[in-house]
Each structure stands twice: as C-alpha cells, then as structure tokens.
Amino acid sequence: MEEQVINILLDIKADSGGLKKDVGELKEGQKRMEGRMDRLEENVSELNNRVGRLEDDMSEVKTTVNALADGLLETSREVKQMKGKSAHH
C-alpha cells in the first residue's frame, strides 16, 4: 500500500513538473504575443497619423481644384465677353 502511495505521489510530482513547464511555455508565448500587440498598436498609430496627413493633403487638393475650376469658369466668361465685344466692332 505504501508503495502505491509513493508511486501516486511520484506521478503527481512528475505531472506538476510537466504543468510548470507548460505554464512557463504559455507565459513565454504570452510575452511574445504582447510584444506583437505592442508593435501592431504602434503600426496602427502610425497608420492613423499618415491617414490624417493624407486627409489634410486631400483637403488642400480639393481647395486648389475648386479654385482652379472657379478660375476656369471666370476665364471662360471673360473670353465669351471678349468674343462678343470683338464681334460687335
């Protein structure tokens, strides 16, 4: 009977050693995942900054295009007026 108890205790000790090893591996994996998550968060933050700058640039482009369109319309009107005046003279 004592031998059975000793064997059971030895099995429990071996199992707990295996569990400690598994827990250690899980902790290492968790640290790697946390490192990857940190890098991912940094990349997303940088991407957000770049998108913000792109939005600002596009706003400037839109303003410039609108100004050019207005200028072209005004020039077109002026050309029509000049053609109209030269046709009457």
Secondary structure as the mmCIF struct_conf table of DSSP 4:
data_model
#
loop_
_struct_conf.conf_type_id
_struct_conf.id
_struct_conf.beg_label_comp_id
_struct_conf.beg_label_asym_id
_struct_conf.beg_label_seq_id
_struct_conf.end_label_comp_id
_struct_conf.end_label_asym_id
_struct_conf.end_label_seq_id
HELX_RH_AL_P HELX_RH_AL_P1 GLU A 2 HIS A 88
#
